Amino acid sequence: MNLPALMDWLIPLVLLLGVLIFIHELGHFAVAKWLGVKVEKFSIGFGPSLFARRVGETEYVIAALPLGGFVKMLGEIPGEELPPDEVSRAFNARPVWQRIAIAIAGPVMNLVLPVFLVAAVLMSGVPTLTSRVGGVLPGSPAEKAGISEGDRIVAAGGESIWRWSDLEQKLEATGAPALPLTVEKGNGSQVQVTLQREKSDGGGWKDSGLSSHAPLALVGVPDPHGLAAFAGVETGDKVVAVNGAAVANLFALRRALAATQAPVELALERPLDGKTEERLATVREWPGEHTLESLGVTPIGVTVARVEPTSPAKNAGLANQDVIVRIGDELATGTDQVRQRIFDSGGQPIALRVLRDKGFVDLSVTPTERPIPTAKGTETHYGIGITLASTDVGAEYKDDVVRNPLVALGHGVQRTGEFFVMILGGIVQLVSGAVGVNNLSGPIGIADIASDAYQNSWSQFVLLMAVISVNLAILNLLPIPVLDGGQIALAAAEGIKGSPLPARARDIAQTVGLSLILLLMGVAFWNDIARHWSGVMSFLTDLG
């Protein structure tokens, strides 16, 4: 990993953790100051100081390791000598309720922050999938109803809609099989159609054939002696028209071929050295059923949605949005096929041909062993550190803006609650053994996710910050000494007992708590290293 790549990975991590740690420690600091407790140091990070300044009685520090922070209060350390004139301002001299208030203030701030983060994202606008139809499956109820690619569903069941999620709710809702839809055509006219839904064997409704997107009409030629190859079609060509009629995607191409008689003229776009070359291929005789398969071509193309920063794929030169058209000696026909080919590689180098910026790039990548969490534990497969997706087109997005601040804050409270329940459920599963500790991630894993979100959009990064802020709040509230929750539990026990706990009991609790935290951190670090071993070794090699 070179220095620019390292910075692309490190900057989002520092920004993410820096904000969350600052907000957390600010909670402790503000409540301590409000209650009159003397705060000696406010530090963001651990280790050597990068910046330090004393303002009044408090020293403010930014340290080298941004993996935590602390607020040092007078009298916080057991056995600490206190100036006689400041005993009343010491933390350990304060009533139990004040110590609990100071300890709980940090997690509370981490629960308040996501409310405002979510509200800010909503008020600035969230890209939302619209109800424009990107794909219609051939032979489906949607096609039979007369719906086409590019149509916009503006009402369903008598209610106006514009979001795709609203349309999906209507398609899945109980009621009569016939669902009335208002469809806006490309010329702006509106027509009323009826979608006949069909019951599925397991209950509910079968797929109506409506999709917000559809696969790209990108084709490969597996048979060098087939009709398509004879007509001049090559692997990597995109079919854009059939007999002069434009086709938007693979679904439209299949419909057009099925409805056409020979001769068939295919308009192609062929990537060539960074440019697109237009070609025509004519099939003059075509006996039998008119399908892509009988033509001698097959749909291809698997999009690389994400490349991990420290991975064999990154080191080999694979990039986000590359389209894999060939893997080894096979055409790339689907995500499952490409994934299985990598799994079964045995760690041997795999040749890839990808489509990038209107040109083909040939790469070789060597998979490494990677732990994969499963319901039965951890399985080891070979992987290269990529997330795959189909080559879909046609999706339309529009910013969904919440203009009322109170409504936005209400949504923020709701989403924060959803995050809280989700994360708490994950912790319960971890403690019960339903989910293995191999799912824990440390700084490398967090940095990986943060880097990906940071590069995609600011809204994704801010929402990630909201989720991790809730996670930080919950973890700090766990009743483990050295965490805020442990301090709260010890103070509460002292309040119930009516006198300070024995020093021996506090020492044992602190030791056990610290050991547990170090163990969990060790597991998380090990998981990070195991998942990113090749990237770690590459980085160490570059340093050497």
C-alpha positions in Angstrom: 0.0 0.0 0.0 1.6 3.3 -1.1 1.3 6.5 0.9 -1.6 8.1 -1.0 -3.6 4.8 -0.6 -2.7 4.8 3.1 -4.0 8.3 3.5 -7.2 7.5 1.7 -7.7 4.8 4.3 -6.4 6.7 7.3 -8.1 10.1 6.9 -11.7 8.8 7.1 -10.8 6.7 10.2 -9.3 9.7 12.0 -12.2 11.9 11.0 -14.8 9.3 12.1 -13.2 8.4 15.4 -12.1 12.0 16.1 -15.6 13.4 16.0 -17.1 10.5 18.0 -14.4 10.6 20.7 -14.7 14.4 21.0 -18.4 14.3 21.5 -18.2 11.4 24.0 -15.5 13.1 26.1 -17.3 16.5 25.8 -20.2 14.9 27.6 -18.0 13.9 30.6 -16.3 17.3 30.5 -19.4 19.5 30.3 -21.2 17.7 33.2 -18.1 17.6 35.4 -17.6 21.4 34.9 -21.3 22.0 35.5 -21.2 20.1 38.8 -18.0 22.0 39.8 -15.6 19.1 39.6 -12.0 20.2 38.6 -11.0 18.9 35.1 -7.2 18.7 34.8 -6.9 17.3 31.3 -9.2 16.8 28.2 -7.5 14.5 25.8 -8.5 13.3 22.3 -6.3 10.2 21.6 -3.6 8.4 23.6 0.1 8.4 23.6 2.5 11.3 22.7 0.9 14.8 22.5 0.7 16.3 19.0 -0.9 19.5 20.4 -1.3 20.7 24.0 -2.5 23.9 25.5 -3.6 24.9 29.0 -6.6 27.2 29.3 -7.4 28.0 32.8 -7.1 25.0 35.0 -7.5 22.4 32.2 -5.0 21.2 29.7 -6.4 20.4 26.3 -4.5 17.7 24.3 -4.6 16.0 20.9 -2.5 12.8 21.1 -1.0 10.6 18.4 -3.3 7.6 18.6 -6.9 8.5 17.8 -8.3 5.3 19.3 -9.9 6.8 22.4 -9.7 9.7 24.7 -10.2 10.7 28.3 -11.1 13.4 30.8 -8.8 13.5 33.8 -10.6 14.8 36.9 -9.1 15.7 40.2 -9.4 12.8 42.7 -10.4 10.3 40.0 -7.4 8.1 40.7 -7.6 6.1 44.0 -5.0 7.2 46.6 -4.4 10.5 44.8 -3.1 13.3 47.0 -5.4 16.3 46.9 -4.6 19.9 47.8 -6.6 20.7 51.0 -8.3 23.7 49.4 -9.5 21.6 46.5 -10.8 18.5 48.2 -14.4 19.6 47.7 -13.8 19.8 43.9 -12.5 16.2 43.7 -14.5 13.6 41.7 -14.3 10.9 44.4 -15.6 13.4 47.0 -18.9 14.0 45.1 -22.2 12.2 45.8 -23.0 9.0 44.0 -25.6 10.6 41.8 -23.1 13.2 40.5 -20.5 10.6 39.7 -23.1 8.6 37.8 -24.2 11.7 36.0 -20.6 12.4 34.9 -20.0 8.8 33.8 -23.3 8.5 31.8 -22.9 11.8 30.1 -20.5 10.5 27.5 -22.7 7.6 26.2 -25.7 10.0 26.3 -23.9 12.4 24.0 -23.2 9.5 21.6 -26.9 8.8 21.5 -27.9 12.4 21.0 -25.4 13.0 18.2 -27.0 10.5 15.7 -30.3 12.2 16.1 -28.8 15.4 14.7 -26.7 13.6 12.1 -29.7 11.7 10.7 -31.7 15.0 10.7 -28.9 16.8 8.9 -28.7 14.2 6.2 -32.5 14.2 5.7 -32.7 18.0 5.5 -29.9 18.1 2.9 -31.6 15.3 0.8 -31.1 11.6 0.6 -30.8 10.1 -2.9 -33.9 7.9 -3.2 -34.9 5.4 -5.9 -37.9 6.8 -7.8 -40.8 4.9 -9.3 -39.5 5.0 -12.8 -39.5 1.6 -14.4 -36.0 0.5 -15.3 -36.8 -3.1 -16.4 -39.7 -5.3 -17.3 -39.2 -9.0 -17.2 -40.3 -10.7 -20.5 -43.5 -12.6 -20.2 -44.3 -11.1 -16.7 -47.6 -9.7 -15.5 -46.1 -6.2 -15.9 -45.4 -6.8 -19.5 -48.8 -8.2 -20.1 -50.3 -5.0 -18.5 -48.5 -2.9 -21.1 -45.8 -1.4 -18.9 -42.5 -0.6 -20.6 -39.0 0.5 -19.6 -38.9 4.2 -19.0 -42.5 4.4 -17.8 -43.1 6.1 -14.5 -45.7 4.7 -12.0 -47.3 7.8 -10.5 -50.1 6.2 -8.6 -50.9 2.7 -7.3 -54.1 1.5 -5.7 -55.5 5.0 -6.1 -52.7 6.7 -4.1 -50.0 9.0 -5.6 -46.4 7.7 -5.3 -42.9 8.7 -6.5 -40.6 6.4 -4.5 -39.8 2.9 -5.6 -40.2 1.7 -2.0 -43.8 3.0 -2.0 -44.5 1.0 -5.2 -43.0 -2.1 -3.6 -45.3 -1.8 -0.6 -48.3 -1.6 -2.9 -47.1 -4.6 -4.9 -46.7 -6.7 -1.7 -49.8 -5.4 0.1 -52.7 -7.8 0.7 -56.0 -7.3 -1.2 -57.4 -8.1 -4.6 -55.1 -9.6 -7.2 -55.9 -6.7 -9.6 -53.8 -3.7 -8.7 -54.7 -0.5 -10.6 -51.7 1.6 -11.6 -51.4 5.1 -13.2 -48.5 5.0 -15.7 -46.9 8.1 -17.1 -45.4 7.4 -20.6 -42.3 9.0 -22.0 -44.3 11.6 -23.9 -46.0 12.8 -20.7 -49.3 11.2 -21.2 -50.9 9.1 -18.5 -52.7 5.8 -18.9 -54.6 3.5 -16.5 -53.5 -0.1 -16.4 -54.3 -3.1 -14.2 -51.5 -5.3 -12.9 -52.8 -8.9 -12.3 -50.8 -10.2 -9.3 -50.4 -14.0 -8.9 -50.3 -15.9 -5.6 -47.1 -17.7 -4.7 -47.0 -21.1 -3.1 -45.6 -19.8 0.1 -48.1 -17.0 0.5 -47.9 -13.5 -0.7 -47.5 -12.6 -4.4 -45.2 -13.7 -7.1 -42.7 -11.3 -8.7 -44.7 -8.9 -10.9 -41.8 -8.4 -13.3 -41.3 -4.7 -12.5 -37.9 -3.6 -11.6 -36.2 -0.3 -11.0 -33.2 -1.5 -13.0 -32.2 -4.3 -15.4 -29.0 -6.0 -16.6 -27.0 -4.3 -19.3 -27.3 -5.8 -22.8 -23.6 -6.8 -22.6 -22.9 -10.1 -24.4 -20.2 -12.7 -24.8 -19.6 -15.2 -27.6 -18.9 -18.7 -26.1 -19.4 -20.4 -29.5 -16.9 -19.3 -32.2 -19.0 -21.1 -34.8 -22.4 -19.7 -33.8 -24.7 -17.4 -35.7 -23.5 -14.3 -33.8 -19.8 -15.0 -34.2 -20.3 -15.5 -37.9 -22.2 -12.2 -38.1 -19.3 -10.4 -36.3 -20.4 -10.2 -32.7 -17.5 -10.2 -30.2 -17.3 -10.7 -26.5 -17.7 -7.4 -24.7 -20.1 -5.9 -27.3 -23.2 -4.1 -26.0 -26.3 -4.5 -28.1 -28.0 -1.1 -28.4 -30.6 -1.7 -31.1 -32.3 -4.5 -33.0 -33.4 -3.7 -36.6 -33.1 0.0 -35.8 -35.2 -0.1 -32.6 -33.3 0.9 -29.5 -33.0 -1.6 -26.6 -32.3 -0.3 -23.2 -31.2 -3.4 -21.4 -31.1 -7.2 -21.5 -34.8 -7.7 -20.9 -35.6 -5.4 -23.8 -33.1 -7.2 -26.0 -34.7 -10.6 -25.3 -38.2 -9.2 -26.1 -37.0 -7.6 -29.3 -35.3 -10.8 -30.6 -38.3 -12.9 -29.8 -40.5 -10.5 -31.9 -38.2 -10.3 -34.9 -37.9 -12.4 -38.0 -34.6 -12.9 -39.9 -32.7 -11.0 -41.2 -31.8 -9.4 -37.9 -29.5 -6.4 -37.7 -27.8 -5.8 -34.4 -26.4 -2.4 -33.6 -23.3 -2.8 -31.3 -21.1 -0.6 -29.2 -17.6 -2.1 -28.9 -15.1 -0.7 -26.4 -11.8 -0.1 -28.1 -8.8 1.7 -26.6 -10.8 4.2 -24.6 -13.3 4.8 -27.3 -16.6 3.3 -28.4 -16.7 1.8 -31.9 -20.1 1.4 -33.5 -20.6 -1.8 -35.5 -23.5 -3.6 -37.2 -23.9 -7.4 -37.2 -26.5 -9.0 -39.5 -27.9 -12.5 -39.0 -29.5 -13.3 -42.3 -30.9 -16.8 -41.5 -32.0 -17.8 -38.0 -33.9 -21.1 -37.8 -35.7 -22.1 -34.7 -36.6 -20.1 -31.6 -35.3 -16.5 -31.5 -33.3 -16.4 -28.3 -29.9 -15.1 -27.2 -28.8 -18.7 -26.7 -29.8 -19.9 -30.1 -28.0 -16.9 -31.5 -24.9 -18.2 -29.9 -24.3 -15.4 -27.3 -24.7 -15.2 -23.6 -25.3 -12.3 -21.2 -22.0 -11.4 -19.4 -20.7 -8.8 -17.0 -20.2 -8.7 -13.3 -19.6 -5.3 -11.7 -16.9 -4.8 -9.0 -19.0 -2.7 -6.6 -16.2 -2.4 -4.1 -12.5 -3.2 -3.7 -11.1 -3.4 -0.2 -8.2 -1.0 0.3 -5.8 -3.7 1.6 -6.6 -6.7 -0.6 -5.2 -8.9 -3.4 -7.6 -7.3 -5.8 -6.4 -3.8 -4.9 -2.8 -4.8 -5.3 -3.5 -6.4 -8.7 -5.0 -3.1 -10.0 -8.7 -4.0 -9.8 -10.9 -0.8 -9.3 -14.4 0.0 -8.3 -16.9 -0.2 -11.2 -14.7 -2.4 -13.2 -16.9 -4.9 -15.2 -15.5 -8.4 -15.2 -16.2 -10.0 -18.6 -13.9 -13.1 -18.3 -12.5 -15.0 -15.4 -9.8 -17.6 -16.2 -11.0 -19.4 -19.3 -14.7 -18.7 -18.6 -17.0 -15.9 -19.5 -18.2 -14.0 -16.4 -22.0 -14.7 -16.5 -23.0 -14.0 -12.9 -21.9 -13.0 -9.5 -22.3 -16.6 -8.1 -20.2 -18.0 -10.9 -17.4 -15.5 -10.4 -17.5 -15.9 -6.6 -17.3 -19.7 -6.8 -14.4 -19.6 -9.3 -12.5 -17.5 -6.8 -13.5 -19.8 -3.9 -12.3 -22.8 -5.8 -9.0 -21.3 -7.0 -6.8 -23.0 -4.4 -4.8 -19.9 -4.1 -3.6 -20.1 -7.7 -3.4 -16.8 -9.7 -6.6 -16.1 -11.7 -6.6 -14.2 -15.0 -9.3 -11.5 -15.2 -10.4 -9.4 -18.2 -12.3 -6.3 -17.1 -14.0 -3.5 -19.0 -12.9 -0.1 -17.8 -13.4 3.3 -19.3 -14.3 1.9 -22.8 -11.4 -0.4 -22.9 -10.3 -3.9 -21.8 -7.7 -4.4 -19.1 -6.1 -7.8 -18.4 -5.1 -8.5 -14.8 -3.9 -11.4 -12.7 -4.9 -11.7 -9.1 -3.8 -14.3 -6.5 -6.6 -15.2 -4.0 -5.7 -15.6 -0.3 -7.4 -17.6 2.4 -10.1 -15.5 4.1 -12.3 -16.5 7.1 -16.0 -16.4 6.2 -18.6 -16.2 9.1 -21.4 -18.7 8.7 -24.3 -19.9 10.9 -22.1 -22.9 11.9 -19.0 -21.0 12.7 -16.1 -19.8 10.5 -15.2 -21.4 7.2 -12.1 -20.6 5.2 -12.4 -19.8 1.6 -10.2 -18.1 -1.0 -11.0 -14.5 -1.7 -9.5 -11.4 -3.3 -11.3 -8.7 -1.3 -14.1 -7.5 -3.6 -17.9 -7.0 -3.5 -19.7 -8.1 -6.6 -22.9 -6.8 -8.3 -24.7 -7.3 -11.5 -24.3 -4.8 -14.4 -27.6 -3.1 -13.9 -28.8 0.1 -15.6 -31.9 2.2 -15.7 -32.2 3.2 -12.0 -33.3 6.8 -11.3 -32.6 8.6 -8.1 -34.1 11.8 -6.7 -33.2 13.7 -3.5 -35.8 13.1 -0.8 -35.6 16.3 1.3 -37.3 16.7 4.7 -37.7 20.5 5.0 -39.3 20.7 8.5 -36.5 20.5 11.2 -38.9 19.0 13.8 -39.9 16.2 11.4 -36.3 15.6 10.5 -35.4 15.4 14.2 -38.3 13.0 14.8 -36.9 10.8 12.1 -33.5 11.1 13.7 -34.9 9.8 17.0 -36.6 6.9 15.2 -33.6 5.9 13.3 -31.3 6.2 16.3 -33.7 3.9 18.2 -33.6 1.4 15.3 -29.8 1.5 15.3 -29.9 0.9 19.1 -32.1 -2.1 18.8 -30.0 -3.6 16.0 -26.7 -3.2 17.7 -28.0 -4.4 21.1 -29.4 -7.5 19.3 -26.0 -8.1 17.8 -24.4 -8.0 21.2 -26.9 -10.4 22.6 -26.2 -12.8 19.7 -22.5 -12.5 20.4 -22.8 -13.2 24.1 -25.2 -16.1 23.5 -22.9 -17.7 20.9 -25.4 -17.3 18.1 -22.7 -15.2 16.4 -19.0 -16.0 16.7 -16.3 -13.6 17.9 -14.8 -13.8 14.4 -17.4 -11.2 13.4 -15.7 -8.6 15.6 -13.8 -5.9 13.8 -11.0 -3.6 15.0 -9.5 -0.4 13.7 -8.5 -1.9 10.3 -12.1 -3.1 9.7 -13.6 0.2 10.8 -11.2 2.1 8.6 -12.0 -0.1 5.6 -15.8 0.6 6.0 -15.2 4.3 6.7 -12.9 4.7 3.6 -15.6 3.1 1.4 -18.4 5.3 2.8 -16.2 8.4 2.6 -15.4 7.8 -1.1 -19.0 7.1 -2.0 -20.8 10.1 -0.5 -20.8 12.4 2.5 -24.3 11.2 3.5 -23.1 7.6 3.7 -20.2 8.7 5.8 -22.4 10.7 8.2 -24.9 7.8 8.5 -22.0 5.5 9.2 -20.8 7.9 11.9 -24.3 7.8 13.4 -24.4 4.0 13.6 -20.9 3.8 15.1 -21.8 6.5 17.6 -24.7 4.4 18.9 -22.4 1.4 19.0 -19.9 3.4 21.0 -22.7 4.4 23.5 -23.9 0.9 24.0 -20.4 -0.6 24.4 -19.5 2.1 27.0 -22.7 1.4 29.0 -21.8 -2.3 29.4 -21.2 -3.0 33.1 -17.5 -3.7 32.7 -15.1 -1.8 34.9 -12.8 0.7 33.0 -15.9 1.5 30.9 -18.5 4.1 31.8 -21.0 1.4 32.5 -18.6 -0.2 35.0 -18.1 3.1 36.7 -21.8 3.6 36.9 -22.3 0.0 38.4 -19.5 0.6 41.0 -21.0 3.9 42.0 -24.5 2.4 42.2 -23.2 -0.5 44.4 -21.6 2.1 46.7 -24.9 4.0 46.9 -26.7 0.8 47.8 -24.0 -0.3 50.4 -24.0 3.2 51.9 -20.2 3.4 52.1 -17.3 3.2 49.7 -16.4 -0.2 48.3 -13.3 -1.9 49.7 -10.2 -0.9 47.7 -9.4 -4.6 47.1 -12.8 -5.2 45.5 -12.4 -2.2 43.3 -8.9 -3.3 42.2 -10.1 -6.8 41.4 -13.1 -5.4 39.4 -10.8 -3.0 37.5 -8.3 -5.8 36.7 -11.0 -8.2 35.5 -12.6 -5.5 33.4 -9.3 -4.4 31.8 -8.4 -8.0 31.0 -11.7 -8.6 29.3 -11.4 -5.4 27.3 -7.8 -6.3 26.2 -9.0 -9.8 25.2 -11.8 -8.4 23.1 -9.4 -5.9 21.5 -7.0 -8.7 20.8 -9.6 -10.8 19.1 -10.8 -7.8 17.0 -7.2 -7.0 16.0 -6.6 -10.6 15.1 -9.7 -10.7 13.0 -8.6 -7.5 11.2 -5.2 -9.0 10.4 -6.7 -12.3 9.2 -9.1 -10.6 6.9 -6.5 -8.2 5.5 -3.4 -10.4 5.7 -2.2 -9.8 2.2 -2.7 -6.1 2.5 -0.9 -5.9 5.8 2.1 -7.9 4.3 2.1 -5.6 1.3 2.2 -2.5 3.5 5.0 -3.9 5.7 6.9 -4.8 2.5 6.5 -1.3 1.2 7.9 0.1 4.5 10.9 -2.2 4.1 
